[in-house]
Amino acid sequence: MNLARPLGLVLALVSAAATAADTVKIGCVAPLTGPQAHLGKDIENGARLAIDEINAARPTLAGKPVRFELVVEDDQADPRTATIVGQKLVDAGVKGVVGHLNSGASIPASKIYSDAGVPQMSPASTAILYTRQGFKTTYRVMANDAQQGKALGGAAVKIGKRVAVVDDRTAYGQGLADEVAKAVVAAGGEVVGREFTTDKSTDFTAILTSLKAKRPDVVVYGGMDPQAAPMVRQMRQLGIKAAFMGGDGMQSTEFIKLAGNVAEGVTGSSPGLPLEKMPGGGAFTQKFNARFGKIQIYAPFAYDAAQVLVAAMRKADSAEPARYLPELAKVSLDGVIGPIAFDAYGDLEDGPVTLYQVKGGQWVPVETVGGK
């Protein structure tokens, strides 16, 4: 019997095993089903593009090759589901998480990640509370609602002094609306009405009828595009001529599609620079569009969120959260979105906010507030 060939095969297998890349799991969680799935998929695709590019460069940690794997979960934009899939990711051994989209999902899930010591980098959650819970694991790569609310409220008062504010009673929607209301008053305006709905509603006749009697110059909505679009349609059907404004949750291509011709003239704010003015925006758009199609809102932020997590791992030369978490706090890099560094809370330093208006069926940048 010839043992040379089997022995050679064994040695080859041993050698291959010795040089095989270790797998490092990165969680990615967002709503992938339901009315916000287009935004959640935007996050997944942005993170996936980053991970694939990182793997193509054949990364190493501690002198050994590693391969990053994106582990994706659907939180359905639901707080309870967010905690379930958050725990699932922790149990799967992820070393970091890109997500969630909604502040109402990020906030409850952040406790799970904190307890496990797993860093969470949100590309979309803007509620102030998210990074104010005392957790060392919570970060985000976009401006928060204090910054966004100030820009949106100030812009509303420039249109008219009488401002009505509506929110969907989620952590994101209510938090943004509260900041808008404060900014309106600070800018010399008056909040003439404050109403609320839910993130599942589609009929706003009752609250809009109430607001119509108060003769607002502007209606500002804190919530997402599946509610914002029918709300502005119903405003026009009721003869309410007030300007309509909202935050990043409605500043999407889907809003224009859902609202149709009544989208024209609507103003939306969104944390970050306009895509075409982001330092890496042109190249990113070309790569993303070729593979996934049109960017909604959050893809470049999700891309940078994944890149930041891996950059901290490289700095620490380890994927273990306890080792690379201290490096995360000290990160300073140039991302697609611009300079990325964090303050003591894990918020993006000097996060800009851009105001857009729908003109000719497209979101057109009007003004950027803040940033470097």
Buried (B, 14 or more C-beta within 10 A) or exposed (E): EEEEEEEEEEEEEEEEEEEEBEEBBBBBBBBBEBBBBBBBBBBBBBBBBBBEEBBEEEBEBEEEEBBBBBBBBBBBBBBEBBBBBBBBBBEEEBBBBBBBBBBBBBBBBBBBBBEBEBBBBBBBBBBBBBBBEEBEBBBBBBBBBBBBBBBBBBBBBEBBBBBBBBBBBBBBBBBBBBBBBBBBBEBEBBBBBBBBBEBEBEEBEEBBEEBBEEBBBBBBBBBBBBBBBBBBBBBEEBEBEBBBBBBBBBBBBBBBEBBEEBBEEBBBBBBBBBBEBBBBBEEBBEBBEEEBEEBBBBBBBBBBBBBBBBBBBBBBEBBBBEBBBEBBBEBEEEBBBBBBBBEEBBBBEBBBBBBBBBEEEEBEBBBBBBBE
